Amino acid sequence: MRVFRPGRFELVAAVFLAVTAAAAVRSAHGWTGNDFRIYGVAGQTMLSGAWLHAYANPLVQAGPLELALDGTLYRLSRWPVALALVSDLLVAILFVVAVRVFAGRKALPLAVACTGAVALGIVTNPYTLGHFAEPIGAILWLFAARDAQRGRVLRAGLLVGLAAGFEPWGILGIAVLALAPDLRAAVRGAAVAGGVLAVQFAPFALGGHFHMLDYHWHVTGGPLRLVIPGRAFGWPLRVLQAAITLAIAGLLARRVRGVGAAVFIVPAAAAIVRLSIDPMGTYYYWDTPLVIELVGAAAALANLDAIRAWVEVRVGRVAATV
């Protein structure tokens, strides 16, 4: 019988999970988790016989998948340490899986990515703030971009639709579908993403207690803060923000679709464009591009030899034309 001996990759992952657990225990003291409470209560409503009332409160600006996750985890709210451990370790494990898929089993890339995830608070923010959509949405976008570039547009569309099931902005992942070999395929994938989004929200929207679209935010960040600070805005401005994001990120995707790193470039660009014109500018929103960039950095480190060879070829071509 073979005895399992963990390699360097497994050891780094174990250290990362141990550090995450320690950070979770520390963050559990003095927890407020306002959005976690709002989403947790709404999630428990959604998982009960009164599920049509899940979106009766306009403050609930999360998708059904986010509510289901928060509602399930919120059952541990009497034990903050347990809630923190489960929440943070869930995100940490998904992060390790993403690095493993995109960067392989090398220890150094994983160590760099995990150090960044801990230092930037990416693994602890979901528990302290109640928003799992930022890291999970980023990971779903990455897998969708990978599938789209390989021509698996239907599965890519499904992943984007699932990202939107955590928070509506997840539908902006449609931009990565432009990495598909042709535009017709991209459109098919976008149709799947839209269909998955509609299926998730339709029961609540048609049930008569859907007040998600009634909510109004206030301009507190981004370029709009210089023009109309403190002004209230509703969903029409969110739709405009989405249109601008999709236009810019989609055009970029068509330009770089043949580049291997496009699976990181395009989803990161979509997130950054969205946040650059966001009227709120809340700091934890940036966890989405940070996750993408950390996984991309790990992939770059894992393929350093290939990158060096590519640069040498490019430099050689330029030198030959001079």
Secondary structure as UniProt FT lines:
FT   HELIX           8..27
FT   TURN            28..30
FT   HELIX           34..46
FT   TURN            49..50
FT   HELIX           51..53
FT   TURN            54..55
FT   TURN            58..59
FT   HELIX           64..73
FT   HELIX           74..76
FT   TURN            77..78
FT   HELIX           80..103
FT   TURN            104..105
FT   HELIX           107..119
FT   TURN            120..124
FT   HELIX           125..129
FT   HELIX           133..149
FT   TURN            150..151
FT   HELIX           153..166
FT   HELIX           168..179
FT   HELIX           183..205
FT   TURN            206..208
FT   HELIX           212..214
FT   STRAND          217..218
FT   HELIX           224..227
FT   TURN            229..230
FT   STRAND          232..233
FT   HELIX           235..256
FT   TURN            257..258
FT   TURN            260..261
FT   HELIX           262..276
FT   HELIX           283..286
FT   HELIX           287..302
FT   HELIX           304..321
//
